[in-house]
Amino acid sequence: MLRYALHDYWPKRRLRRASFEQKETSRRILDFKDGRRYATAWAAREVAKALAAINLRDVVIACCPASCQRTYVRRYRRFSAELCQISGAADGFSHISVTGRRSKVHIDRQAMAGGQWLANVAVDAGFFQGRKVIIFDDICTTGKTADGFIRLLSDAGAEVKMAIFLGKTKRFIHH
């Protein structure tokens, strides 16, 4: 399965080392996470451009769930609709839901390690059964969030073909 990150993401604590362009891209990614409209439109265009060579007519776009339904909706509803309108892919947004609230996986490493973060995520297995899927997540640091979501969709009968990320956390070598 292909994994692809469109940009480097520089965490806030490392931004002083980044170029102007890298700071701008990282700011846009954070604005996307906050659900800002300009950043949502930018992200949809960026992902659509990256996927332009692929025929997406029979492919579903599924966004990795956030820590609660409210954040999932704020971050991905408009993005998923815009991306699918531009690309011709099917929109899987309404077939994924988050119940309750969980700690954020980048903060709670224990929940991440045990996969408990998926306990409050539901997917419509009837919708995903036998469908080709491309998953999207905003930032990839370790890839564990995507891996867990891929397992969940695969268990529902989906054939996950690709994971695409808006940004990949820039790693630093300590000297």
Steps between C-alpha positions, in 0.01 A plus 500: 500500500625845409552769765560854387551829684457822303709728722741504790334613821715685751370473859460831682798428723726466192369787287792730578717274280255506209513716189226751426332255260517216752347722769222604263418141408502389864271791591258400224497141626421620854229729362357198317492309830308794649243482218578838341327527164794632297721215629227242432471617138880505466531145638226368270676652197840364611370146547297509178807617308706215649233244405424647155670219307283235670149414382302547822155421360474174700703612802380621840684772692497429876646746750669370815274569799582778744473488881126579499215537250500880527869522402453237228216704346682834534816364341376265231136552390566793266843369397366157403210649303728743312762235426240255371333767287835592339629143460186298426560263793219384729474675835532264796470774762142428611577129535749552782405626844669571830306444823596667825837659545844347529841640572699615200727227371803726471465582871393163646764253380354217712162519330676503166718200576202289606280615215235617749453820300297298248247389764285808439512485118222336298504432128206400282617153395218474246629808321869407508460127421687424176584867430840638404601766751760773528540623855599854586654639817630847564836424661701179506756473777538128563231360269329310783174695470477414132594137568221463755244663273609281208445190718156626602395559138652171386305318772188667357582350159666800332802471276726786609723593208678810628557729796560864418605764752503876478825507697768271638659611825853614434745289699812651645835347574637601839872565512 
